[in-house]
Amino acid sequence: MVARRPARGSRPSPPRRRRTPEEAKEAILLAAEPLLVEQGPDRVGLQSVARAAGVSHALVTHYFGTYEALVREVLLRRTRLLAEDFQRQLLETGAPPSASRLLERFSSVFQEKGHGRLMAWALLTGRAEHTPLGPHPGLRVVVDALEFQVGRIAASQGQPPPSREALEMTLLVGLCASQWYTLARRQLLSALGRTADAEADAQFQAVLSAMLHGALGVEPS
């Protein structure tokens, strides 16, 4: 059989580069995450993830084994990225940021890319051990970064630094308030006769910031 030559003037397609196992697994996790955010873990399966990733069901099974193992990897990956992103934002600044700016950064990181919704699904479906509330050091890494920056703020104001326990409890209050507001802001504001808009978001953040300032014993700046 004579090999067919490419048409005159046309360029042969470059050979497709085979993805490494790490790249293939990352592509599958990236495809699975938005499905879990929108539908919840119990309404998605390996077939749906395979279609979204553009790979075979067999390949997904090869890398992750079971659907539950895939969900676990998605949650652990998101938890790690969430903690790393917040830690980076806290530590990349030269001068100590204000406490309100710390809260703003925390809220923005938490609300991006469906973090809050994904964490809520995990809690509601009994998968909390794979989130920042689990036994791994994700949340403790965030507290470490807060301890460093809030200590700098307190020193600049001539105040003693808050205790580790105060930081932990303040973080939990901020986390729970931000989580619930992110998930139910439209319904909650509507029940108050308010519109879910940027002004309401700013007012909520200002009130929460004032509460957290008081808990940490530092002044707004």
N, C-alpha and C positions, 0 to 999 in steps of 0.2 A: 504494500500500500504506500502510495506516495504521500508524504506529509504535505498538508496544505500550507502554502506560503501566505503570509499576510498580504492584504491588498496593497497595491502600490500607493505609496504616500502615507500609509497608516503606520503607526508605531506599535510595536508589540507591547502588550501589557506587562508592566514590571512584575516579577514574581512576588507573591504575597508573603510577607514575613510571618513566620510561625511565631505565635505568642508563647512566651515562657509560661510555665505553670503558675508562677506568681502573678503574671499579667492576666492570665485567664481567670484566676480566682478573683482578682480585684475587679475585673469587668463584670463578673457574675454578682459580686456583692454590690457594686454600684447600680446594677439593674434591679436588684432585689429591694434595695432600700426605699425608693419612692413607692413601690408597690405596698410595702409594709406600712409606710406612713399614711397612705391614702385609704387602704382597705383594712388594715390590722392584720396581725400575724395569722389569725385563724381563718382568713378568707383568701389566702394566697397559697399556692402549692408549687412544687418543683417544676411542673409543666409551665406555669405562668412565668416563672422566673427564667426558665430556659428560653421561652419565646421572646421575652423582653431583652435578654442578653444576646439573642441571635445565635444560640448554641444548642446542642442537642441535650435532651433530658439525660442521656447517659453520661454526658460530660459533667453536668452538674452533680449527678449522683457519684461520679468518680471522685470529684474533689471534696464533696461535703458529706457523702454517705446518706444522710437522712435530711428531711426538711427541717426538723427541729435543730439539727446541727447547723444548718445554713442560717436559720433565724438567730441562733446564738452568736454566730460569727458576725452577722450584721450588727447586732446590738453591741457586742464587744468592740467592734471597729468604731462605731459611732461614739461610744463612751470614751474611747481613747482619743479620738480626734477632738471631741468636745473639750476634754480636759486639757489637751495640748494647746488648742486654740486659745482658750481662756488664759492659760498660764502664759502663753507667748504674749498676748495682749497686755497682761499685767506687767510683765518683766521687760518689755521692749522699750519702755519709756525711760528717759533720763531722770527728770524731776518727778517727785512723788505726785501721782494724780490725786485729785480730790476724791472723797468718798462717793460723791454723787457720780463722778466720772467712772469710778470702779463699778458702781451699780449699773450705769448705762452700758458699759462694756459687757458686763455679765448678762444683762437682759438681751442685748443685741446678739451675742453668741448663742444664747439659749433659744432664741426665737428663730434663728436662721435655719434653713434647710430641714424644717420639720423636726428639730431636736425635741421640742416639747411634746409634740404629738406622738413621736416614736416612743419616748419614755413613758407616756401615758398608756399607750397600747401594751408596753411591756409589763407595766404594773397591773393593768386590768386582766391580763392573761396569765398572771403568775410567773412572769419571767424577770422579776426585779433583780435577781442575782446577776444578770448580765448588763445592768445599768450602773450609773454612778452610785446607786444605793446598794450595790452588791459588795462583796468582800474584797474586791480588787482595789488598788490604791487611787482610782480616778478622782474621787472627791477629796481625798487627803492631799493630792497634788495641788488642787485648787486652794485648799486651806493654807498650804505652805506658801503659795504665792500671795495670798491675801495677808498672811501674817507678816511677810516681808514689806509689802507696800503700805499696809495700814500702820505698821510700826514706824515707817518713815513719815507718814502724815502726822501721827501723834507727836513724834519728836519735833517736827517743824512747828507744831502748835504749843510746844512746851508741856505736853500731856504725857502721862505714863502710857505705855502701849497696852491695849486690851489683852486679856488673857486668851490663851488658846481656846478655852471652853466658850468664852464670849464670842470669839470669831466663828466657832463651829455652829453655835446656836443662831447667830445672826445670818450666817450663810444659809442655814436651813429655812429660816423665815423668808429670806429673799428668794430662795429656790422655790418654796411652796407657793408663795404669792405670785411670782413670775409665771410659774407653771399654770396655775389655775387661771390667771388673767389671760395668758396666751391662748388657752383652750376655750375659754368661755366668755371672752371680752364682749363679743357682740350680744350674746344673750343677757349677760349681766348689765351692760350699759342700757340695753333696750328696756329691761325691767325697771330701770331708774328713769326712763324717759330721755336717755341720752343717746347720742350718735357715736358709734365706734369710729373715731377718726383720730388724726394726729394730735389734736388738742386734748382729747380725753386720755390718750396714751401718755402725753407729757404730764398731765395732772396726776395720773396714777403713779408715774415714776417719781414725781416730786414728793408726793406723800410718803411713798415707800422709802425713798431716800432719807427723808427727815426721820422716819422711824428707825432706820438702820444707823444713822448718825448717832441718835440718842443711845441706842444699844451699845455702840462701840465707844461712846464717850469722846468723840471728836467733833469739831465744829465744821459745818459746811464751808466750803471755800469756792 
